[in-house]
Amino acid sequence: MSPEERRERHLLVVDDDNRIRNLLKEFLARAGFRVTTAADAAQADRLSATLDFDLMVLDVMMPGEDGFSFTRRIRAKGGEAGRTPILILTARDGAGDRIEGLTHGADDYLAKPFEPQELLLRVEAILRRTGAKPAGPRELSLGRCAFEPERGALTRDGAPIRLTEAEVALLRRLARVAHEPVDRLELARDTVDATGRAVDVQVTRLRRKIEPDPKNPRYLQTVRGIGYRLAPD
């Protein structure tokens, strides 16, 4: 793959071993990929809800849900998320384990320890086979403001506006289904308050940053009886 092609691909590395996770991120980032990491399946779930990934590099032996179960669950989702390519990493080298991983829907299997160059070649081979995902909008226009979901960057007239991590996650979630309402309690699942009050606070703060008139929102709308909707130009 060319350096330009690698820069367009976003990888998710899921491994509970902090040292291995950081080494993989550093190696793949040096190769030119955009790389995000997760320590377990639960964190990978949260990231996948707000970001689109071109490939997951997934460890099998993790606390909580293991890699085989997570792969099976991802495939059961269907849609773009369910088709995300998965490269399984594991210290178990038996043929039965390789077959199990592929049976659950993994695209390839690499046993630990492995040479980093082999990992890179396998990642590139999977990406060539699967092709690029349809690209979503790189930037959403919100009047004088613009939001870039991949970077999590909000600007007004080209000047950056500071966002908290929670605000970025909320905007990304709404941007994924722009112009469609999202249930308030669904948005609240990854907050500290499952009642939705934390989401309401984040929406209020975002309106102050985005809307010309926060009391009469044009872009971050309330959908009565459901939740909220992002309505870019």
C-alpha positions as CSV (number, residue, x, y, z in Angstrom):
1,M,0.0,0.0,0.0
2,S,1.2,3.5,-0.7
3,P,1.7,6.0,2.2
4,E,-1.3,7.9,1.0
5,E,-3.5,4.8,1.2
6,R,-2.3,4.0,4.7
7,R,-3.1,7.5,5.9
8,E,-6.7,7.0,4.8
9,R,-7.1,3.8,6.9
10,H,-8.1,3.8,10.5
11,L,-7.2,0.8,12.6
12,L,-8.5,-0.3,16.1
13,V,-6.0,-2.3,18.2
14,V,-7.7,-4.2,21.1
15,D,-5.4,-5.8,23.6
16,D,-5.5,-5.9,27.4
17,D,-1.7,-5.9,27.7
18,N,-0.7,-2.2,27.9
19,R,2.9,-2.8,26.6
20,I,1.8,-4.8,23.6
21,R,-1.0,-2.4,22.8
22,N,1.3,0.6,22.8
23,L,4.0,-1.2,20.8
24,L,1.4,-2.2,18.1
25,K,0.0,1.4,18.0
26,E,3.5,2.9,17.6
27,F,4.5,0.4,14.9
28,L,1.4,0.7,12.9
29,A,1.3,4.5,13.3
30,R,4.9,4.7,12.1
31,A,3.8,2.7,9.0
32,G,1.4,5.5,8.3
33,F,-1.9,4.2,9.6
34,R,-4.3,6.1,11.9
35,V,-4.5,4.0,15.0
36,T,-6.9,4.0,18.0
37,T,-6.5,1.5,20.9
38,A,-8.8,-0.2,23.4
39,A,-8.0,-2.3,26.4
40,D,-11.0,-4.7,26.2
41,A,-14.1,-5.5,24.2
42,A,-16.3,-3.0,26.2
43,Q,-14.0,-0.1,25.4
44,A,-13.9,-1.3,21.7
45,D,-17.7,-1.3,21.7
46,R,-17.8,2.3,22.9
47,L,-15.2,3.5,20.3
48,S,-17.0,1.6,17.5
49,A,-20.2,3.5,18.4
50,T,-18.7,6.8,17.5
51,L,-15.9,6.0,15.0
52,D,-15.7,4.0,11.8
53,F,-12.7,1.6,11.6
54,D,-11.2,0.0,8.4
55,L,-9.8,-3.0,10.4
56,M,-9.6,-4.3,14.0
57,V,-6.5,-6.0,15.4
58,L,-8.0,-8.1,18.2
59,D,-6.4,-10.1,21.0
60,V,-8.2,-13.3,22.0
61,M,-7.3,-13.7,25.7
62,M,-8.8,-10.6,27.4
63,P,-10.6,-10.1,30.7
64,G,-14.4,-10.0,30.3
65,E,-15.5,-10.9,26.8
66,D,-12.8,-12.7,24.8
67,G,-11.8,-12.0,21.2
68,F,-13.7,-15.0,19.8
69,S,-17.0,-13.9,21.4
70,F,-16.5,-10.3,20.4
71,T,-15.8,-11.3,16.8
72,R,-19.0,-13.3,16.7
73,R,-21.0,-10.5,18.2
74,I,-19.6,-7.9,15.7
75,R,-20.5,-10.2,12.8
76,A,-24.0,-10.6,14.1
77,K,-24.6,-6.8,14.0
78,G,-24.7,-6.6,10.3
79,G,-24.3,-3.4,8.4
80,E,-21.0,-1.6,8.0
81,A,-19.9,-2.3,11.6
82,G,-20.6,-6.0,11.2
83,R,-18.4,-6.1,8.1
84,T,-15.4,-4.5,9.7
85,P,-12.3,-6.8,8.9
86,I,-10.8,-8.5,11.9
87,L,-7.3,-9.8,12.4
88,I,-7.1,-12.1,15.5
89,L,-3.9,-12.1,17.6
90,T,-3.4,-14.9,20.2
91,A,-0.7,-16.8,22.0
92,R,-2.6,-20.0,21.3
93,D,-1.1,-21.6,18.2
94,G,-3.2,-24.8,17.8
95,A,-5.0,-25.5,14.5
96,G,-8.3,-25.7,16.4
97,D,-7.9,-22.2,17.7
98,R,-7.2,-20.9,14.2
99,I,-10.2,-22.7,12.8
100,E,-12.4,-21.3,15.7
101,G,-11.3,-17.7,15.0
102,L,-12.1,-18.0,11.3
103,T,-15.3,-19.8,12.0
104,H,-16.5,-16.9,14.1
105,G,-15.8,-14.5,11.2
106,A,-12.2,-13.3,11.6
107,D,-10.5,-12.5,8.3
108,D,-7.0,-13.7,9.4
109,Y,-5.2,-15.2,12.4
110,L,-1.7,-14.4,13.7
111,A,-0.1,-16.3,16.6
112,K,2.1,-14.6,19.2
113,P,5.0,-14.0,19.1
114,F,5.1,-12.6,15.6
115,E,7.3,-10.4,13.6
116,P,5.9,-6.8,13.2
117,Q,6.6,-6.9,9.5
118,E,4.4,-10.0,9.2
119,L,1.6,-8.2,11.0
120,L,1.9,-5.2,8.6
121,L,1.8,-7.5,5.5
122,R,-1.3,-9.3,6.8
123,V,-3.0,-6.0,7.7
124,E,-2.3,-4.7,4.2
125,A,-3.4,-7.9,2.6
126,I,-6.8,-7.8,4.4
127,L,-7.3,-4.2,3.5
128,R,-6.6,-4.9,-0.2
129,R,-9.1,-7.8,-0.2
130,T,-11.9,-5.9,1.5
131,G,-11.4,-2.6,-0.2
132,A,-12.2,0.8,1.2
133,K,-15.3,1.5,3.2
134,P,-17.6,4.1,1.7
135,A,-16.4,7.4,3.1
136,G,-18.8,9.5,5.2
137,P,-18.7,13.3,5.1
138,R,-15.3,14.6,6.2
139,E,-16.8,17.8,7.5
140,L,-20.3,18.9,8.5
141,S,-21.3,22.5,8.0
142,L,-23.2,24.0,11.0
143,G,-23.6,27.6,9.9
144,R,-20.4,29.5,10.9
145,C,-19.2,26.3,12.5
146,A,-17.8,23.1,11.0
147,F,-17.3,19.7,12.6
148,E,-14.9,17.0,11.4
149,P,-16.1,13.7,12.9
150,E,-12.8,11.7,12.4
151,R,-10.6,14.4,14.0
152,G,-13.3,15.4,16.6
153,A,-12.6,19.0,15.7
154,L,-15.0,21.9,15.8
155,T,-14.2,25.3,14.3
156,R,-16.0,28.6,14.0
157,D,-14.9,30.7,11.0
158,G,-11.8,28.5,10.9
159,A,-10.8,29.0,14.5
160,P,-10.8,25.9,16.8
161,I,-13.4,25.6,19.5
162,R,-12.4,23.5,22.5
163,L,-14.6,20.4,23.1
164,T,-14.5,17.9,26.0
165,E,-14.2,14.2,25.3
166,A,-17.9,13.7,26.1
167,E,-18.9,16.5,23.7
168,V,-16.8,15.0,20.9
169,A,-18.4,11.6,21.5
170,L,-21.9,13.1,21.5
171,L,-21.3,15.0,18.3
172,R,-19.8,12.0,16.6
173,R,-22.7,9.8,17.5
174,L,-25.2,12.3,16.2
175,A,-23.1,13.0,13.1
176,R,-23.2,9.3,12.1
177,V,-26.9,9.6,11.5
178,A,-27.2,13.3,10.7
179,H,-30.8,14.5,10.3
180,E,-32.1,11.5,12.1
181,P,-33.2,11.6,15.8
182,V,-31.3,9.5,18.3
183,D,-32.9,8.3,21.5
184,R,-31.9,10.4,24.6
185,L,-31.4,7.3,26.7
186,E,-29.3,5.6,24.0
187,L,-27.0,8.7,24.0
188,A,-26.8,8.4,27.8
189,R,-25.5,4.8,27.9
190,D,-21.9,5.8,27.9
191,T,-22.2,8.7,30.3
192,V,-22.0,8.8,34.1
193,D,-25.8,9.3,34.4
194,A,-28.0,6.8,32.6
195,T,-31.1,9.0,33.2
196,G,-30.0,11.3,30.4
197,R,-29.3,14.4,32.5
198,A,-25.6,14.3,31.6
199,V,-26.6,14.3,27.9
200,D,-28.9,17.3,28.5
201,V,-26.0,19.2,30.1
202,Q,-23.7,18.4,27.1
203,V,-26.3,19.5,24.6
204,T,-26.7,22.8,26.4
205,R,-23.0,23.4,26.4
206,L,-22.7,22.4,22.7
207,R,-25.5,24.8,21.7
208,R,-23.6,27.7,23.3
209,K,-20.6,26.8,21.1
210,I,-22.5,26.1,17.9
211,E,-25.8,27.9,17.7
212,P,-26.2,31.6,16.8
213,D,-29.1,31.6,19.2
214,P,-28.8,28.7,21.8
215,K,-32.3,29.2,23.0
216,N,-33.7,28.6,19.5
217,P,-31.3,25.8,18.2
218,R,-31.1,25.4,14.4
219,Y,-28.4,22.6,14.3
220,L,-28.6,20.7,17.5
221,Q,-32.3,20.1,17.7
222,T,-34.6,18.5,20.4
223,V,-36.9,15.9,19.0
224,R,-39.9,15.9,21.4
225,G,-40.5,12.5,23.0
226,I,-37.3,11.0,21.5
227,G,-34.0,12.8,22.0
228,Y,-31.8,14.9,19.8
229,R,-30.9,15.4,16.2
230,L,-27.9,17.0,14.4
231,A,-29.1,18.9,11.4
232,P,-26.1,20.2,9.4
233,D,-26.6,22.5,6.3
